[in-house]
Amino acid sequence: MRQLSVGNSLLARPGFVEYFVAVMRIVHGFTAALPGLLLLLWLSDEPGLTQSYSAVLLFFGVLTVMMFQALGVYSEEIFSNLLRFRMMFFAWSAAFCLLLFMHQALAMFSFMEWRYLTLWFVASLVAFGGERLFLLALFRYWMRSGQFLQSAVILGGTENGVRLAEFISRNGDIRSGLIGFIDDRIGRMPDTLADLPLLGNSGDLERLIRKERVTQVLVALPWSAENRIGQIVLELRKLPVNVLLVPDMLAFRHARNRITEVGGLPMFNVSERPLDGWSPLIKRIEDLLLATLALLPALPVMLLVALAIKLDSPGPVLFRQKRYGYNNRLIEVFKFRSMYCHQSDANAERQTTRDDDRITPVGRFIRKTSLDELPQLFNVLLGSMSMVGPRPHATATKAAGILFEDAVKEYTARHRVKPGITGWAQVNGFRGETNTLEKIEKRVEYDLQYIENWSVWFDLYVLFRTIPAVLLTREAY
């Protein structure tokens, strides 16, 4: 972790956040109205009309900012490292619906055709995205120069405090910049912890706060030291500083940053059902639409592949294999046959390797190009698979001679969602033979990342990356 000098930060001065958010509101209002103003100047030849509609555009900019405020655009997350494109899309769409109401019900902007309104929506949306990217670049620049909204210290050179420092090093943003540790055990502590200096004891901390060099204290003492924590909090409440109690970082890591209230009591959520609420229905509709659209161009290709297989070697065109699906249930997965019939391996007890003598000449081509997976579009339509998800594995598949479920403890957690034709692990290069434990471990890691972060946008992104991943891979054979 890069060490920060103990000093006053321009960003930590009182009022900076309020001024910054106020500027962002002005920028967003201007961004919402500017394309409309340019279209007005281009399409209208009447000066009076331009003047009157300019006032309406100003009003629309204010309404947009109010809508953004109501939907949380200006929450604390504006300073996070998140792209927030999805939030901005929905917030701008909601605001633009007000303009459409003005256009249809109140006959305002009646001189604008729908194509111009669409251009307005897209132009502002792109501008909002560009502004967010600029902000993220600005935040990174400030962080590199040691400027943060809060100058923070960790009170307690404990194991939990070290875990916290390492966590912030990996995931921190401009909201908090660690400058060091505070601990009363000065003589028994090293000079640095987690690459951060030991700044002194509680007395030194008070002086740093009085000089406004520390604006945030993260108390990382053991939760068993209840009396000690109470004393520290009581003393720190007398000073102009933000005080936060650090949770058990081990539990926090398992909770994956999610907190749920039960009876008003915050609790760590260490596991939850994926695709809850409306998500299963949304994903099913997505699968049906995408599979149907994919079948239209795929059917002629599938007919040619089927003919090539028939001409290449005797046997059926399709190969059906039992694999694990949703909730660890066995499903029958369709593939184009790529092996000689008398050498087929229904349970995949022997993984396919380079120059495998069981593979037919046509089979080698369709496996390399993943054309053998096209019949799984019918699995998607039938509901046993999704377009995107963890790839289904045969029942006896092994990594380095060990069954997948024995090789990785979290392996069966992949089956909390339907398997997919393509997946997050595959587009990141983890497809084909799993001849080492590391390969299956990384594959499971990416699959669990997908499950935890699923969204329609994520699915579309994976699909977008699938074609280049297939064309550039050297792992499929």
C-alpha positions as CSV (number, residue, x, y, z in Angstrom):
1,M,0.0,0.0,0.0
2,R,1.3,3.5,-0.8
3,Q,2.0,5.5,2.3
4,L,0.2,8.9,2.6
5,S,1.8,11.9,4.3
6,V,0.1,13.2,7.4
7,G,-1.2,16.5,6.3
8,N,-4.3,18.5,5.5
9,S,-6.2,17.5,2.4
10,L,-7.9,20.0,0.3
11,L,-10.7,17.6,-0.3
12,A,-11.2,17.1,3.4
13,R,-12.0,20.7,4.1
14,P,-15.6,21.5,5.4
15,G,-18.1,22.0,2.6
16,F,-16.1,20.4,-0.2
17,V,-18.6,17.5,-0.7
18,E,-21.5,19.9,-0.7
19,Y,-19.9,22.2,-3.3
20,F,-18.8,19.2,-5.4
21,V,-22.3,17.7,-5.5
22,A,-23.8,21.2,-6.3
23,V,-21.5,21.5,-9.3
24,M,-22.5,18.0,-10.4
25,R,-26.2,19.0,-10.2
26,I,-25.5,22.0,-12.4
27,V,-23.5,19.8,-14.9
28,H,-26.3,17.2,-15.0
29,G,-29.0,19.8,-15.6
30,F,-26.9,21.4,-18.4
31,T,-26.3,18.0,-19.9
32,A,-30.0,17.1,-19.9
33,A,-31.0,20.4,-21.6
34,L,-28.1,21.1,-24.0
35,P,-29.0,18.6,-26.8
36,G,-32.6,20.0,-26.8
37,L,-31.2,23.5,-27.0
38,L,-29.0,22.6,-30.0
39,L,-31.9,20.8,-31.7
40,L,-34.2,23.8,-31.0
41,L,-31.7,26.2,-32.6
42,W,-31.3,23.9,-35.6
43,L,-35.0,23.1,-36.2
44,S,-36.7,26.3,-35.3
45,D,-36.6,29.5,-37.4
46,E,-38.7,31.6,-35.0
47,P,-36.7,33.7,-32.5
48,G,-39.8,34.0,-30.2
49,L,-40.3,30.3,-30.1
50,T,-36.6,29.7,-29.3
51,Q,-36.8,32.2,-26.4
52,S,-39.9,30.7,-24.9
53,Y,-38.7,27.1,-25.2
54,S,-35.3,28.0,-23.7
55,A,-37.2,28.7,-20.4
56,V,-38.9,25.3,-20.7
57,L,-35.5,23.7,-21.2
58,L,-34.2,25.3,-18.1
59,F,-37.2,24.0,-16.2
60,F,-36.6,20.5,-17.7
61,G,-33.0,20.7,-16.5
62,V,-34.2,21.4,-13.0
63,L,-36.7,18.6,-13.1
64,T,-34.0,16.2,-14.2
65,V,-31.8,17.1,-11.3
66,M,-34.7,16.6,-8.9
67,M,-35.4,13.2,-10.4
68,F,-31.7,12.3,-10.1
69,Q,-31.8,13.4,-6.5
70,A,-34.9,11.3,-5.7
71,L,-33.3,8.2,-7.4
72,G,-30.0,8.4,-5.4
73,V,-27.6,9.7,-8.1
74,Y,-26.1,12.1,-5.6
75,S,-25.7,9.6,-2.8
76,E,-22.3,8.9,-1.2
77,E,-21.7,6.4,-4.0
78,I,-21.0,9.2,-6.4
79,F,-17.5,9.1,-4.9
80,S,-17.1,5.4,-5.3
81,N,-15.2,3.5,-7.9
82,L,-18.4,2.1,-9.5
83,L,-19.2,3.0,-13.1
84,R,-22.9,3.5,-12.1
85,F,-23.9,3.4,-15.8
86,R,-27.0,1.3,-15.0
87,M,-28.2,3.8,-12.4
88,M,-27.6,6.7,-14.7
89,F,-29.5,5.0,-17.5
90,F,-32.6,4.4,-15.4
91,A,-32.5,7.8,-13.8
92,W,-32.1,9.6,-17.2
93,S,-34.9,7.4,-18.7
94,A,-37.2,8.4,-15.8
95,A,-36.4,12.0,-16.3
96,F,-36.8,11.8,-20.1
97,C,-40.3,10.3,-19.5
98,L,-41.2,13.8,-18.2
99,L,-40.1,15.3,-21.5
100,L,-42.1,12.7,-23.4
101,F,-45.2,13.6,-21.3
102,M,-44.6,17.3,-22.1
103,H,-44.3,16.4,-25.8
104,Q,-47.4,14.2,-26.1
105,A,-49.9,15.5,-23.5
106,L,-48.9,19.2,-23.4
107,A,-47.9,19.5,-27.1
108,M,-44.5,21.0,-26.2
109,F,-41.6,20.5,-28.6
110,S,-44.2,19.5,-31.2
111,F,-41.8,20.5,-34.0
112,M,-39.5,17.6,-32.9
113,E,-40.0,14.3,-34.6
114,W,-39.4,11.0,-32.7
115,R,-36.0,10.6,-34.3
116,Y,-34.9,13.9,-32.9
117,L,-36.2,13.0,-29.4
118,T,-34.3,9.7,-29.7
119,L,-31.1,11.6,-30.7
120,W,-31.6,13.9,-27.7
121,F,-32.0,10.9,-25.3
122,V,-28.9,9.1,-26.7
123,A,-26.7,12.2,-26.8
124,S,-27.4,13.1,-23.2
125,L,-26.9,9.5,-22.1
126,V,-23.5,9.3,-23.8
127,A,-22.6,12.6,-22.2
128,F,-23.6,11.4,-18.7
129,G,-21.4,8.3,-19.3
130,G,-18.5,10.4,-20.4
131,E,-18.9,12.7,-17.4
132,R,-18.8,9.6,-15.1
133,L,-15.6,8.3,-16.7
134,F,-14.0,11.8,-16.3
135,L,-15.0,11.8,-12.6
136,L,-13.4,8.4,-12.1
137,A,-10.2,9.6,-13.8
138,L,-10.2,12.7,-11.6
139,F,-10.7,10.6,-8.5
140,R,-7.8,8.4,-9.4
141,Y,-5.6,11.5,-10.0
142,W,-6.5,12.9,-6.6
143,M,-5.8,9.6,-4.9
144,R,-2.4,9.3,-6.6
145,S,-1.6,12.7,-5.2
146,G,-2.7,11.7,-1.7
147,Q,-6.0,13.7,-1.7
148,F,-9.0,12.0,0.0
149,L,-12.3,13.2,1.4
150,Q,-11.3,11.7,4.8
151,S,-7.9,11.3,6.3
152,A,-8.3,8.1,8.3
153,V,-6.4,6.2,10.9
154,I,-6.9,2.7,12.2
155,L,-7.1,2.6,16.0
156,G,-5.7,-0.7,17.0
157,G,-2.8,-2.5,15.5
158,T,-4.7,-5.8,15.7
159,E,-5.0,-8.6,13.2
160,N,-8.4,-7.2,12.4
161,G,-6.9,-3.8,11.8
162,V,-4.3,-5.2,9.4
163,R,-7.0,-7.1,7.5
164,L,-8.9,-3.8,7.3
165,A,-5.8,-2.0,5.9
166,E,-5.3,-4.7,3.3
167,F,-9.0,-4.6,2.3
168,I,-9.0,-0.8,1.9
169,S,-5.8,-1.1,-0.1
170,R,-7.5,-3.4,-2.6
171,N,-11.0,-1.8,-2.6
172,G,-10.6,1.7,-1.3
173,D,-11.8,4.8,-3.0
174,I,-11.5,8.6,-2.6
175,R,-13.8,8.6,0.4
176,S,-11.1,7.4,2.9
177,G,-7.3,7.6,2.7
178,L,-5.4,5.7,5.4
179,I,-2.4,7.5,6.8
180,G,-1.4,5.1,9.5
181,F,-2.2,3.2,12.7
182,I,-2.7,4.4,16.3
183,D,-2.0,2.0,19.2
184,D,-1.2,2.5,22.9
185,R,1.3,-0.4,22.9
186,I,4.0,1.7,21.3
187,G,7.0,-0.1,22.8
188,R,5.7,-3.5,21.7
189,M,4.6,-2.6,18.2
190,P,6.6,-2.5,14.9
191,D,7.1,0.8,13.2
192,T,4.9,-0.2,10.3
193,L,1.8,-2.4,9.8
194,A,0.5,-3.4,6.4
195,D,3.0,-0.9,4.9
196,L,1.5,1.9,7.0
197,P,3.3,3.8,9.7
198,L,2.5,3.6,13.4
199,L,1.7,7.3,14.2
200,G,1.6,7.1,17.9
201,N,-0.8,6.5,20.8
202,S,-4.2,7.9,21.9
203,G,-2.5,11.2,23.0
204,D,-0.9,11.6,19.6
205,L,-4.3,10.9,17.9
206,E,-5.9,13.7,19.8
207,R,-3.2,16.1,18.7
208,L,-3.6,15.0,15.0
209,I,-7.4,15.5,15.3
210,R,-7.0,19.0,16.8
211,K,-4.7,19.9,14.0
212,E,-7.3,18.6,11.5
213,R,-4.9,16.1,10.1
214,V,-7.2,13.2,10.9
215,T,-10.9,13.4,10.2
216,Q,-11.9,9.8,10.5
217,V,-11.0,7.1,13.1
218,L,-11.6,3.4,12.3
219,V,-11.7,1.5,15.7
220,A,-10.4,-2.0,15.0
221,L,-10.1,-3.3,18.6
222,P,-11.3,-6.8,19.4
223,W,-15.1,-6.9,20.0
224,S,-14.4,-8.7,23.3
225,A,-12.7,-5.5,24.6
226,E,-16.1,-3.9,25.1
227,N,-15.1,-1.6,28.0
228,R,-12.0,-0.4,26.2
229,I,-14.1,0.4,23.1
230,G,-16.6,2.2,25.2
231,Q,-13.9,4.4,26.8
232,I,-12.4,5.3,23.4
233,V,-15.7,6.1,21.8
234,L,-16.6,8.3,24.8
235,E,-13.3,10.3,24.5
236,L,-13.5,10.6,20.7
237,R,-17.0,11.9,20.8
238,K,-15.6,15.0,22.4
239,L,-13.5,15.7,19.3
240,P,-14.5,16.9,15.8
241,V,-13.9,13.6,14.1
242,N,-15.9,10.8,12.5
243,V,-15.7,7.5,14.5
244,L,-16.5,4.2,12.9
245,L,-16.4,0.7,14.6
246,V,-14.8,-1.9,12.3
247,P,-16.6,-5.2,12.0
248,D,-14.9,-8.5,12.2
249,M,-13.2,-8.5,8.7
250,L,-13.3,-12.3,8.5
251,A,-17.1,-12.2,8.8
252,F,-17.2,-9.2,6.5
253,R,-15.3,-11.1,3.8
254,H,-17.7,-14.0,4.0
255,A,-20.6,-11.5,3.9
256,R,-19.4,-10.1,0.6
257,N,-20.2,-6.5,1.7
258,R,-23.9,-7.2,2.2
259,I,-25.8,-6.3,5.4
260,T,-29.4,-7.2,6.0
261,E,-31.7,-6.0,8.7
262,V,-33.8,-8.6,10.7
263,G,-36.2,-7.0,13.1
264,G,-34.2,-3.7,12.7
265,L,-30.9,-5.4,13.7
266,P,-28.1,-5.3,11.1
267,M,-26.7,-8.7,10.2
268,F,-24.1,-9.9,7.8
269,N,-25.6,-11.8,4.8
270,V,-23.2,-14.5,4.0
271,S,-25.4,-16.3,1.5
272,E,-28.6,-15.6,-0.3
273,R,-30.6,-17.1,-3.1
274,P,-29.3,-15.9,-6.5
275,L,-31.8,-14.4,-9.0
276,D,-34.4,-13.8,-6.4
277,G,-37.7,-11.9,-6.9
278,W,-38.4,-10.9,-10.5
279,S,-34.9,-12.0,-11.7
280,P,-35.7,-15.6,-12.6
281,L,-38.6,-14.4,-14.8
282,I,-36.5,-11.6,-16.4
283,K,-33.6,-14.1,-17.1
284,R,-36.1,-16.6,-18.6
285,I,-37.6,-14.0,-20.9
286,E,-34.0,-13.0,-21.9
287,D,-33.1,-16.6,-22.6
288,L,-36.2,-17.2,-24.8
289,L,-35.6,-14.0,-26.8
290,L,-31.9,-14.5,-27.3
291,A,-32.1,-18.2,-28.1
292,T,-34.9,-17.5,-30.7
293,L,-32.8,-14.7,-32.3
294,A,-29.7,-16.9,-32.3
295,L,-31.6,-19.8,-33.9
296,L,-32.5,-17.8,-37.0
297,P,-28.9,-17.5,-38.4
298,A,-27.8,-20.7,-36.7
299,L,-30.3,-23.1,-38.3
300,P,-28.6,-23.1,-41.8
301,V,-25.2,-23.6,-40.1
302,M,-26.6,-26.5,-38.0
303,L,-27.9,-28.2,-41.1
304,L,-24.5,-28.0,-42.8
305,V,-22.8,-29.3,-39.7
306,A,-25.3,-32.2,-39.4
307,L,-24.7,-33.1,-43.1
308,A,-20.9,-33.0,-42.6
309,I,-21.1,-35.3,-39.6
310,K,-23.2,-37.8,-41.5
311,L,-20.8,-37.8,-44.4
312,D,-17.7,-38.0,-42.1
313,S,-18.5,-41.0,-39.9
314,P,-21.3,-43.4,-39.2
315,G,-23.6,-42.8,-36.3
316,P,-26.2,-40.2,-35.0
317,V,-25.7,-36.5,-35.6
318,L,-26.5,-35.5,-32.0
319,F,-24.7,-36.6,-28.8
320,R,-26.7,-36.5,-25.6
321,Q,-24.9,-36.4,-22.3
322,K,-26.0,-36.3,-18.7
323,R,-24.6,-33.3,-16.9
324,Y,-25.3,-31.4,-13.7
325,G,-27.7,-28.6,-14.0
326,Y,-29.7,-26.3,-11.6
327,N,-29.8,-27.4,-8.0
328,N,-27.4,-30.3,-8.8
329,R,-30.1,-32.0,-10.9
330,L,-29.1,-34.2,-13.9
331,I,-30.1,-32.7,-17.3
332,E,-29.6,-34.0,-20.8
333,V,-27.4,-31.7,-22.8
334,F,-27.4,-31.7,-26.6
335,K,-24.3,-31.5,-28.7
336,F,-23.2,-32.3,-32.2
337,R,-21.3,-35.6,-32.2
338,S,-17.6,-35.0,-32.5
339,M,-16.2,-38.5,-31.7
340,Y,-16.4,-41.9,-33.3
341,C,-19.5,-43.7,-32.0
342,H,-17.5,-46.7,-30.6
343,Q,-15.2,-44.4,-28.7
344,S,-17.8,-42.1,-27.2
345,D,-17.5,-41.3,-23.4
346,A,-20.9,-40.7,-22.0
347,N,-19.7,-39.7,-18.5
348,A,-16.5,-37.9,-19.6
349,E,-14.3,-40.1,-17.5
350,R,-11.4,-39.3,-19.8
351,Q,-11.1,-35.6,-20.8
352,T,-10.5,-34.6,-24.4
353,T,-6.8,-33.8,-25.0
354,R,-4.9,-32.3,-27.9
355,D,-4.7,-34.8,-30.9
356,D,-7.2,-37.1,-29.2
357,D,-7.7,-40.1,-31.5
358,R,-11.4,-40.4,-30.5
359,I,-12.3,-37.2,-32.4
360,T,-13.4,-37.3,-36.0
361,P,-12.0,-34.8,-38.6
362,V,-15.2,-32.9,-38.7
363,G,-15.4,-33.1,-34.9
364,R,-12.1,-31.5,-34.5
365,F,-13.3,-28.5,-36.5
366,I,-16.6,-28.1,-34.8
367,R,-15.0,-28.4,-31.3
368,K,-12.4,-25.8,-32.1
369,T,-15.0,-23.4,-33.3
370,S,-17.6,-24.4,-30.7
371,L,-20.1,-25.2,-33.4
372,D,-20.7,-28.5,-31.5
373,E,-22.5,-26.4,-28.8
374,L,-25.2,-25.0,-31.1
375,P,-27.8,-27.7,-30.3
376,Q,-27.8,-26.4,-26.7
377,L,-30.0,-23.5,-28.0
378,F,-32.7,-26.1,-27.8
379,N,-31.8,-26.8,-24.2
380,V,-32.3,-23.1,-23.5
381,L,-35.7,-23.1,-25.2
382,L,-36.7,-26.2,-23.2
383,G,-35.6,-24.5,-20.0
384,S,-32.8,-26.7,-18.7
385,M,-30.1,-24.2,-19.7
386,S,-29.5,-20.5,-20.1
387,M,-27.7,-18.5,-22.7
388,V,-25.2,-17.4,-20.0
389,G,-24.2,-19.2,-16.9
390,P,-21.6,-21.7,-15.5
391,R,-20.8,-24.3,-18.1
392,P,-22.4,-27.7,-17.2
393,H,-19.9,-30.5,-16.6
394,A,-20.4,-34.3,-17.1
395,T,-20.8,-36.4,-14.0
396,A,-17.3,-38.0,-14.0
397,T,-15.2,-35.0,-15.1
398,K,-11.9,-34.7,-13.3
399,A,-9.1,-32.2,-12.8
400,A,-5.7,-33.8,-12.3
401,G,-7.4,-37.1,-11.6
402,I,-9.7,-35.6,-8.9
403,L,-13.5,-35.2,-9.3
404,F,-14.4,-31.5,-9.6
405,E,-16.6,-31.6,-6.5
406,D,-13.7,-33.1,-4.5
407,A,-11.1,-30.7,-6.0
408,V,-12.9,-27.5,-5.1
409,K,-15.1,-27.1,-1.9
410,E,-17.3,-24.5,-3.5
411,Y,-17.8,-26.4,-6.7
412,T,-21.5,-27.3,-6.2
413,A,-22.3,-23.6,-5.5
414,R,-22.1,-23.2,-9.3
415,H,-25.4,-25.1,-9.5
416,R,-27.4,-22.4,-7.8
417,V,-28.3,-21.1,-11.2
418,K,-29.0,-22.8,-14.6
419,P,-25.9,-23.7,-16.6
420,G,-25.1,-21.7,-19.7
421,I,-24.0,-22.2,-23.3
422,T,-21.3,-19.6,-22.5
423,G,-20.1,-18.2,-19.2
424,W,-17.9,-15.6,-17.4
425,A,-15.1,-18.2,-16.9
426,Q,-15.1,-19.2,-20.6
427,V,-14.7,-15.6,-21.9
428,N,-11.8,-15.1,-19.5
429,G,-9.9,-18.0,-21.0
430,F,-10.9,-20.9,-18.7
431,R,-12.4,-23.4,-21.1
432,G,-11.3,-26.7,-22.6
433,E,-9.2,-29.3,-20.7
434,T,-8.8,-28.9,-16.9
435,N,-5.6,-30.9,-16.4
436,T,-4.6,-29.0,-13.2
437,L,-6.4,-28.1,-10.0
438,E,-5.7,-24.4,-10.6
439,K,-7.7,-24.4,-13.8
440,I,-10.9,-25.7,-12.1
441,E,-10.3,-23.5,-9.1
442,K,-10.2,-20.4,-11.4
443,R,-13.2,-21.6,-13.4
444,V,-15.2,-21.9,-10.2
445,E,-14.0,-18.5,-9.0
446,Y,-15.2,-16.8,-12.1
447,D,-18.5,-18.8,-12.1
448,L,-19.3,-17.6,-8.5
449,Q,-18.4,-14.1,-9.5
450,Y,-21.0,-14.3,-12.2
451,I,-23.7,-15.7,-9.9
452,E,-23.0,-13.0,-7.3
453,N,-23.1,-10.1,-9.8
454,W,-25.7,-11.3,-12.3
455,S,-27.6,-8.7,-14.3
456,V,-29.0,-8.5,-17.8
457,W,-26.2,-6.1,-18.7
458,F,-23.6,-8.6,-17.4
459,D,-25.2,-11.4,-19.6
460,L,-25.1,-9.2,-22.7
461,Y,-21.4,-8.3,-21.9
462,V,-20.5,-11.9,-21.7
463,L,-22.3,-12.7,-24.9
464,F,-20.5,-9.8,-26.6
465,R,-17.1,-11.2,-25.5
466,T,-18.0,-14.8,-26.5
467,I,-17.3,-14.7,-30.2
468,P,-13.7,-13.2,-29.9
469,A,-13.1,-15.6,-27.0
470,V,-14.0,-18.6,-29.2
471,L,-12.0,-17.3,-32.2
472,L,-8.9,-16.6,-30.2
473,T,-8.8,-19.5,-27.8
474,R,-6.2,-22.2,-28.1
475,E,-7.6,-24.4,-25.3
476,A,-10.5,-26.0,-27.1
477,Y,-9.7,-29.2,-29.0
